[in-house]
Amino acid sequence: MTCSPLFSRHGLIGVWLSLNALAVSFASEPVRGYPPEIIEVRYPVKADKSEQPALFWKPANSDTPRPLLVALHTWSGDYRQAGGEAVYAQWCLQNDWIFLHPNFRGPNRTPEAMGSDLMIADIRAAVEWAKTQANVDETRIYAIGVSGGGHATQLVAGRMPEIWAGISSWCGISDIAAWHKETLEAGREKYTKDIEAALGGNPNTDDVLAEKALLRSPVHWLAAAAEVPLDLNHGINDGRTGSVPFTHSLQAWNSIVPVSERFSEGWIAEFYETQIAPSGAKPDADEWYGKKPPVFRKVHENTRITIFDGGHEIIHLAALNWLAGQKKGQPVDWNPPKTADLKTSDGDSESGK
C-alpha cells in the first residue's frame, strides 16, 4: 500500500505549515488586567517549528488598513504582563490599532530569551502572522517597550529595521555585559543571576561569554538602525531609583549616529555623576511629558534621545502620540499633533521592571 501525498513526509510538513499559518487559540477566560476584547493566541515560528503565545486584538472593521502596535514586555515579564502593558492595548482599542503582545520566550533568564536569535525570530514571526489575521497598514508598524522591553525594541530596530515605521524605546538595556557589572556593584543580584542563567556564566570574566553577551546587546546591532525613526527615552534618576542607568540610552545613541555626533565617554560619565548635561541648551518644553519634562534632548536625522525628569518608567502619552505621527516613506516627524489623550496612573508608568 502506498502513502498518499497527504501522509508522506513532505505532505505532513506541508499540513503542519498550512494549519499553523492561521493557528489561533482563544483564551478560555479573560486575560487578567486587560480589556475583555483582548484574546490569547498562538502563532507559528519556523525557526524551531514551535507555536508561541501572544495577546492580540484587531478592529472589527477590516476594510481599511490599520496601524499595528507590537508591544514588548519587560525583563521579568511575559506576554500576559498587565499594568502598563495593558495601557498599550487600551490605546489600540481607543484608536482602532491592531494590538500584538508577543511572549518572545518570556522572562530574560533562559538561553532562549534575552536577545537570542530565537527571540528575534519570534517577534518577526509574530508580525508576519498578524498580517495574515488583520488588515495591517505596512507603512505604520510600530514597536514600543520599557526596561527589558526597551532592550527588545532596540534589538529589533537593529536586527529587522526594514519593518518599522517608528520605535519608541524607554529605559532600555543596551549593553548586557555592562549591565551585569552595574547590577552586581549595585547589589541587584536578581538581574546578574538572570544574565548568568541566560549566558551560562559571568560575561565579565569569560571572553566567550562576553562575545555571547555582545550578540544579545543592542549596541552591537544599532548601526543598522540609522534609517529607522527611533525615539530613545530615559529617566535621569534611573540607575539610582531604578535599575538601568540612563547611560545605556546614551550608549545606544552612540551606536547609531556618526562619530561627530557621539557623546564622549567622559561626557557620559560626568552627565551621570552630576545629573547635569555638560553641554547643550535646555530643551524646549514638551507637553506630552507632563510633570516629567525633558532635561536633555538631541536629534540626529532619524534618531532622538531624551533624558527626562523621571526614573525607570515610560510616559505612555508621549510614546504613543509620537508613534502615531510616523509613517514609512515620510520624513520622521518629531513634533506631530496629538492623536489622543490617554489616562494612566503612576503605577502604570512605573510597571516596567
N, C-alpha and C positions, 0 to 999 in steps of 0.2 A: 504494500500500500504506500503510495507516495503522499507526501505532505503538500497541502495547498500552500500558495504563497502567504496566506494569512498566518499560517503556523510555522513557516520557515523561519530560520534565524533572523534574516533581514526583515521578514514580514513582521516579526514580533517587535523588533526595534522600531519599525515604522508605526505600528499600532501604538507603542508606548509614547512616541513623539506626538502623534496626532491626538491621542487622548489627553496628554498633558499640556499641549499647546493652549488648551482652553480650560485647564483644570481650575475649578473654583469650588471651595467648600465653605459653606456658611456656618458661622458660629451658632451653636445651639442656644446660647444666651447672649444678651447684650455685652459688649466689651466694657468692662468697668471703667468709669471715668470718662467715657466718650459719649457723644450724641448717639441715640439709638439707631440712626441711619448707617453708622459705620459698621462694616462687616469684616469678618476674618476670612482670608483667602489663602490659597496655596498656589504657587506658580513654579514652573519647571526651570531648573538650572542645568544646562547641558554640561557644564564643566565637570560635574561629578554625578550627573544623572540623578539628582535629588529633587525633591519638592521642598520649597522653603516658604515659611509663613509670612504674612503681611496683613496690615489693615488697609481697607480700600473703600472708596466711595466715588461714584460718578453721578453727575447730574441726570435727572430723568430725561430732559430734552437733549438728545444726542445729535440733532440736526446740525448744530453749529460747533465747530472745533473749539475746545476749551483748554485753558492752561492746565498743566499737570504740575502739582507740587509734590516733590519727593522729600519727605521729612525723615531725617536720620537721627535715631535715638542716641542717648548719651552713653558714656563709657561703661557704666554699670547697668544700663537699661537693656530692654529688648523691644520687640515690636508692639507689645501691649502696654508699654510705659505710658502713663497718663500725665496728669499735671500740666506742665507747659506744653507737652507734646500734643495734648488734646486741643490746645488753642489753634494749632495748625489746621486741625480738622474743622473747628468752628469757622475759621476763615474760609475754608473751601466751601462749606455749606452756605455760608453767607454770600459768597461771590460766585458761586457756580464754577468752582475749580475742581478738577479731579484730584483726589487725595490718595496718596500712597505712602505707607509707613512700613518699610521692609525690616526684616529682622537682621539681615546681613551677619548671621552666625552669632547673634546675641551679645552678651557682655564681653568686654575685651579681656578675657582671662584664659583663652584657649588658643592653640596654634591656628585654628580655623578662622578666628576673629582677628581683631586688632590690625587691620590694614593688610590682611593676607590677600593673595590672588583670588581665593575663593570668595572673600568678602566683596571684592571689586566685581567679580563675575556675578554675584547675587544681585548687586544694585543694577548692573547693566541688564541682567535678565528681567528684573522687576520692571524696568522702564519699557523694555520690549514687550513684555506681557501686557502691561497696561494699555499699550497701543492696540492690542487685539481685543480689549474689553471695552474701550471707550473711544470717543472721537477726540483724540489728543491733537491739540494745536502744536505741531512740532517746532514752531517758532517761539513757543512760550513754555518750555520745560525748565523748571527751576529746582534747585536743591537748597535745603536750609537745615541748620543744626547748630547746637551749642555744646561745648565741652567735648566729650567724645564724638558728638555729632559734628562739632566744628572740625575735629580731626578728620572725620569721614568726608565732610564737604570739601576740605582742601585736597584730600586724596583724589576724589572724583573729578575735581577741577583739573588736576594734572594728568590723570590717567584716562579720562574719557572726555576731553574738552569739547569734542565735536557735538555733544548732546545738548549743552546747556545754554539757555538764553540769559541766565543770571544765577549766581550763587551767593547766598548770604551766610557767612561763617562767623560764629561767635565763640570767643574764648577757646579756640581750638589748640590742641597739642600738635605742634609742627615738627618736633624732633623727639622721638621716643627715648633715645639714649640720654639726652639732656634732661628730659622729664624724670627719668628713672633716678638720675643723680639728685635732682632737685627735691623730689618727693622723699628720697632716702634721708637727705640732710634735714628736711622739714619734719621728719617723723611720721610721714603719711605712709605707713608700711603697706596699707591695703593696695595702693597703686603700684608700689615696687613689686609686691608679690604677684599682682596681676600681670605685669610686664614679664617677669621671670617665668611665670607659668606659660605665657604665650610663646616666649622665645626659647625656653629651656635653660635659662640662667641669666646672669647679670651681663648686660651688653657693655658695661664699662670695665670689665675685667677679662673679656674674651674677644679676640679680634673677629672670629667667625660670627659670634652673636652680635657684635657691633655692626657687621655688614647686614645681618638679618634685620636688625633694628632700623637701619638706614632705609632699607627697601620698604619698610612699613611706615616711613615718616614722610609727611608731605614735602619737607624741604628737598627731598630727592627728586620729586616729580613736578614741582610747581613751575619750573621753567617752561613747561609746555602749556601753561595756563594763561599766557600773556594776552591771548585773544578772547578769553572768557571774561565777561563782566563779573568781577569778583569783589565783594564788599567784605573786608576783614574788620571785625569789631572786637574790642576787648576792654573790660573794665580796668581802670587804673589801680584799683585795690586788689585785683586778682593776684594770687601768689602770696598775699598776706591774709586777707579774709577769705580767700578762695584757694583752689588747689592748682591753678595753672598760671604761672607768672605771665604778665602781659608781654614779656619779651618774646614769647612764642609767636605772637602775631607780627611783631616787628621782624623776626627772622623769616616768617612766611613771605612778608613783603619783599625782603632782600632776595629771596629765591626766585622772584618773578621779574623784578624791574631791572633795567640796565645798571651797570656798575656806578654810573654817575648819579643815580637816584637812590642808592642804597645808604642805609644808616651804618656808620662805623661801629665796631664793637665797643669802643669807648663811649660813644654817644648813647648806645643802648644801655650800657651799664650805668651811666650817670642818670639817664632818664628813670631807670628802675629804682635806683638808690634814692633819688631826691623826689621822685614823682612829679618833677617839673621838666618839661621838654627843654633841652639845652639850647635849642634854636627854633625859630618858627613863630609866626604870628598866631595869636589866639584865634581859633576857628570861629566862623560865623555861627550864630545861634541856629539850632535845628529843632523845630517844634516837635518832631516825631520822637525825640529822645526825652521829652518831658522834663522831669526833675533830675535827670542824669545826663546833662548836656555834654557834648564833645569837649575835651580839653586839649586834644591834639588831633589834627587831621591832615592827610596828604593824599594827593591824587596823581597818578601817572597813567594816562591813557585809559585802559580798561580796569585798572586796579585802584582801589581806595582803601586806606586804613584809617580807622577812627579809634582813638583811645578816649573813652567816655568816663564820666564821674560815677563809677559803679564798681561792681565786683564781678563774681563769676556768674554771669547771667546773660539773658537775651532780652532785648526790648522788642517785643513782637510787632508793635505798631510800626517801628522804624524798619524792621527787617522785611515785613510783608508788603508794606506800601512801596518800598524801594523795588522789590522784585516785580511788583505789578507794573512798573513803568518800563521794564526791559523787554526787548523783542529782538530775536535774531534778525540780522540783516540791517539793523538800525544802530546808529552810534549809541553808546551807553549814555543813559540819562541819569545824572547824579542828583537831580532835583525834580523828579516827576511830581505831578499833583497827587494829592491824597486820593486813594481809591476808596477806602472805607475806614471807619472808626473800629476800634477793637477794644473790648473791655477785658482787662487782665488784672490779676492781683500780684502783689509782691511774691507770693508763693509760687505763682506760675512762672515768673521771670527767673526765679532762683532754683527751679526744679532740676536744672541740668547738673549732673554730678559725674 
